[in-house]
Amino acid sequence: MEIIHGSETEFDHLVTDGMVLVDFYATWCGPCKMLGPVLEELASDRDEVKIVKMDIDRNPEIAKSYGIMSVPTMLLFKDGTLIDKKVGFMPKELIDNWIQESK
């Protein structure tokens, strides 16, 4: 599945259906740059999970509303409900396990 670059205006719509992993990131963040290819690989491996990237500098209000204090921060939604949160870089295997355990 293709990674979606979201915006504040469409955020609620993007997380309403199924499993959605939202990556709050910044273009200047080193660990965020390391996480990018991991999420690309994950997106190509898992069709059942939508991945949405949210740039905190372009979308400050949604980042603030979810209490994003550092990046990268990943939020996992299931049918519009926030079910878990992880902060910092994680390798693909850990993200994969996190998603699997949250189903």
Order of alpha helices (4+ residues) and beta strands (2+ residues): beta-alpha-beta-alpha-beta-alpha-beta-beta-alpha
